[in-house]
Amino acid sequence: MKKTLLLLTAALTLQTAHADEGMWTLYNLPPAVYEQMQAEGFQMSYNDLYYGDKAIKNVVVNFSGYCTGVVVSPDGLVFTNHHCGFEAIRSHSTVEHDYMLNGFVAKSYAEELPNEDMFVSFMIDQNDITERIMKCGYENMSSMDKELFIDSLTNAMTDSVKRIDSTYHVSIDPFYEGNKFYATVYQDFTDLRLVFTIPKSMGKFGGDTDNWMWPRQTCDFSVFRIYADPKTGGPAPYSKDNVPYHPKAWAPVSLQGYKDGDFAMTIGYPGSTSRYMSSYGIQAQRDGENSVRAEARGVKQEIMRRHMEASEAVRIKYDSKYAESSNYWKNSIGMNKCIDSIGIVSQKQRYEQEIRTWQDSTGYLKGKLDFDVMRKAYNKRFNGYRAFYYLWETLVSTTEFASRARKLNGGIEVKGPEDNPKKQYVEFPDNSNEWDEALEKEVLTAMLREYENHVDGKYLPKFYKTIYSKFGGNYKSYVDYLYSKSMLMKGKKIYINKKGYNDDPGVQFGNDLFEIIYNIRDEISEPSTTIEEQERMLCAAVLQMEMDRPHYSDANFTMRLSYGQVGGYTLNGSASGYYTTPESIIKKMNTGNENSDYYAEPIMHELLSANDYGKYTDSVSKTMNLCFLTNNDITGGNSGSPMFDGKGQLIGLAFDGNWDSLSSDIHFDTQLARCIGVDIRFVLFMMDKWGHADHLLREINAK
């Protein structure tokens, strides 16, 4: 069995390390890891994972930069989660045609719906270029020079791969806290069309109540199709003349299911983990980031929910925004709970003492890695760091008004003649179908109060003086003034060099925000640089001290493989079980009214009360499995990741982790951490019995 990395050494835990922990890059998968995969039931060759046109890596895609998807047909069908397709589904919805509420099935190619600003990205190749970078003196560069150097090298390598294929591009990413760098070649397809989505009642069944919880019954999937240039078969911007993409490989979809203990593998694009992070970093994340997010979003979401319940039009506008906000609001609460209940900070402190002892005996990084220097830097940075997160969660990213004010400071294209500054302007697109003035004004009012109540006075933007001097401290009156007097929400050209431009209250709001942002950045810049270097050295020390063990890098939204087994867990003497059934969802449905997270239409009650589920019946449970558990290692970004059996056949889609291990981004609990997936047979059942999508089922050709 492979050993744990720094958080779970034998000195810290009585648990045995299992093969469920690990987010492994595929191109350099350690032989010991591959051998363990084989021992646990993996039946494919190493080359089947990474090399050749039919390699399994070629069926997994980065879905629009925030999720994962899997190609499941020779005509470019892609499965991902319902919540990954949420914004696309919402953007096509109206009160008259509410695809979010009622679902959508395209009966032909002509009915499939195009989506702006969406894409899928295929990983073509990946290589370690650390030596090349370090030979250029990277370690001795300033932070700004490092950034410029990586940008320049990225451009040069992209130019090089474009000589092979003009649709390729390169991304260079730091691994192991910046101790290594990998270059990855990608190919992006930007014509991505919505093909199928079930009603929200099923795609988001359980809502906030069940989010991050087990047991689950959510049928969390949506279906898209990749379109390509009709002449080249490669990527092309949207055109009505584009044709379905014909990939060289696609995932075989299995109806055979699984049983307890079966091998399971997840491949996807996990976003971010911090398992090498110091005890000081964990405390800063708990108190300066997670607690801030939980507090601010709790206030904002109460307002959003009230307005959404009062208006169908408002609900459609904010469904995806609310879901996104709520997801990591609850995650932050759960993570902090786990940090404290498990005692992760004290565990890490004991491990750091081991590293100190080892460092004293070997002299490795002596004079470079210094825990006292690290501690002082974190302490020096904390107040500004916490204020920045409060500023971001309350005022910078909360409303359309604040977003526009922020973009005036370099975040929007300046139009007009370069030789005539007086005629230069910015213009915000008409996105009135995406926001509601009454809701946003109430949110901004509440967020102004929230920010002031939680930060030191030195972090208050100058407009707070206006709130008190001109409006007697009345936040609502100030917000009414912003919306009535500012040009920002008027839908007109804003001439940025016109006399009086800087007197506009919205412009002043944005300028004051950015002044505080810059002040905070200046305050935390020096300690942040020290922290970054010390954390890098800490990771280097761990790799050297445990050089006889395979280690994986923290997640950074590059393709990773995780493996383990199908199975549940035991908590407080109670067994979780490893799958859910139609009986359990009907029981929840019967408790819900139309405003409940457990509400479902009568047709869903009827379908899921069937006496016989035919080919979708599981051989073990003798019914249809809805969702199931594995001990695969996942995090945000893995949503929509394919879950494969030992033969490389698709058995499910990952969509969540469990509440009892929400600290897994910084500490993987081998006993409790689980990946929750929707069973692919539940997916196909809904496509069949609710969607009557026979043409899609034939295309997928599940076995």
Secondary structure, 3 states (H helix, E strand, C coil): CCCCCHHHCCCCCCCCCCCCCCCECCCCCCHHHHHHHHHCCCCCCHHHHHCCCCCHHHHEEEECCCEEEEECCCCCEEEECCCCCHHHHHHCCCCCCCHHHHCEECCCHHHCEECCCCCEEEEEEEEECHHHHHCCCHHHCCHHHHHHHHHHHHHHHHHHHHCCCCCEEEEEEEEHHHCEEEEEEEEEECCEEEEEECCHHHHCCCHHHHCCCCCCCCCCCEEEEEEECCCCCCCCCCCCCCEECCCCCCCCECCCCCCCCCEEEEEECCCCCCCCCCHHHHHHHHHHHHHHHHHHHHHHHHHHHHHHHHCHHHHHHHHHHHHHHHHHHHHHHHHHHHHHHHCHHHHHHHHHHHHHHHHHHHCCCCCCCCHHHHHHHHHHHHHHHHHHHHHHHHHHCCCHHHHHHHHCCCCCCCECCCCCHHHCEECCCCCHHHCCHHHHHHHHHHHHHHHHHHCCHHHCCCHHHHHHHHHCCCHHHHHHHHHHHCCCCCCCCEECCCCCHHHCHHHHHHHHHHHHHHHHHHHHHHHHHHHHHHHHHHHHHHHHHCCCCCCCCCCCCCCEEEEEEECCCEECCEECCCECCHHHHHHHHCCCCCCCCCCCCHHHHHHCCCCCCHHHCCCCCCCCCCEEEECCCCCCCCCCCEEECCCCCEEEEEEEECHHHCCCCCCCCCCCCCEEEEEHHHHHHHHHHHCCCHHHHHHHCCC
